[in-house]
Each structure stands twice: as C-alpha cells, then as structure tokens.
Amino acid sequence: MLSIGGLAKKTGTKVQTIRYYEQIGLLPEPDRTEGGQRRYSNEQLDKLSFIRHSRQLGFSLEAIRELLDLCDHPNRPCDMADAIARRQLKQVEQRIARLQALRTELKRMVYECSGGRTADCRVLEVLRDHSECLTDHDEIGA
C-alpha cells in the first residue's frame, strides 16, 4: 500500500492532480488508515499510470474515462478503444498541420523583416493585418 506521496513519486504525478482525479471519479477513492491517510493499492497505481500515460498522449479526460471503462470489461471487443485512439490521432494530425502552417508563416515574417525601424517592420505589419498572411492558418486543423 502506498501513501499519496508515494503514489505521486512512483507515477510522476502531482498530489493535487491525484486528488483531482479522485474528485472527478477518474481514480477511485482509496482506502484510508484509522488516522485518515490515503492508502493506494497496486491496482490504483496501475490505473494512475494508465491515466498519466494517456494524458501524455493528449487524450482528454472524457476519452480516458471511456478507455478505463473498456479496461473494466475485458471481454468486450476493442473496436471502441481503436475508435478513441483514431479520434485522438486525427486531432493530433490536425494540430500538426496547423503548427506547420504557423511555422511557415512565422518563418516568412521573420525572413521578410529588414531589421530597420518598427514603422517599417514586416513582422508588425503582418500581425496588424491578417490578409498579409499567405495561409489561412486559423482554419487549418480547426
């Protein structure tokens, strides 16, 4: 059995985050000692590790909740887990496309700046007027 501090250390998760996951029902409330200290089992350690890794991969809390529910029903087909992962992959690909467009636009702004006075600064000019952009980066990946 682990204390909340021990669980935090083993998983690299902040104590406040663990409490939050308990509060929203993502992580079950642990047993407590007579003194009221939380005590976590290996099952809860595994579940928190799952949640933490899922968050690192960008899954939303709702998607993690769905994935945890699937874990609790091992005889179900895994097509739902696959669908959730595909949805996450699509979101990541959209963000990458948007970031690439932003990168292209920023590189162009910097390259076109002559380094003169701010009155003639290409960076400030483009930031002032979105129509100066070559890409419609606010629409990409949205």
Sequence and secondary structure as in RCSB ss.txt:
>XXXX:A:sequence
MLSIGGLAKKTGTKVQTIRYYEQIGLLPEPDRTEGGQRRYSNEQLDKLSFIRHSRQLGFSLEAIRELLDLCDHPN
RPCDMADAIARRQLKQVEQRIARLQALRTELKRMVYECSGGRTADCRVLEVLRDHSECLTDHDEIGA
>XXXX:A:secstr
 B HHHHHHHHT  HHHHHHHHHTTSS   EE TT  EEB HHHHHHHHHHHHHHHTT  HHHHHHHHHHHT TT
S THHHHHHHHHHHHHHHHHHHHHHHHHHHHHHHHHH  SS GGG HHHHHHH GGG SS TTTTT 
